[in-house]
Amino acid sequence: MYSELKCKEVISVKDCRKLGHICDLEIDKCSGCIKKIVVPGRWHLFGAFGKETEYVISYSEICQIGPDIILVNI
């Protein structure tokens, strides 16, 4: 599951911004279902000024998972 999801690009449907690729998942221990996906922030100006905070996106904010992309409502 994770290996399939990490290859897909995460895109915000609100502003069509590319957020990046999934770096981690939060999974419910009892049900085994995905609760949240984590996407790292982008690097600023050659990495000199650090990077943005990561995006932690709840499963309810995922609009659609396609063959190449994941659309999220954030």
Beta strands, then each sheet from edge to edge (+ up, - down):
strand 1: 9-12
strand 2: 18-21
strand 3: 24-27
strand 4: 34-39
strand 5: 55-58
strand 6: 62-65
strand 7: 69-72
sheet 1: 2+ 1- 7- 6+
sheet 2: 3+ 4- 5+
end
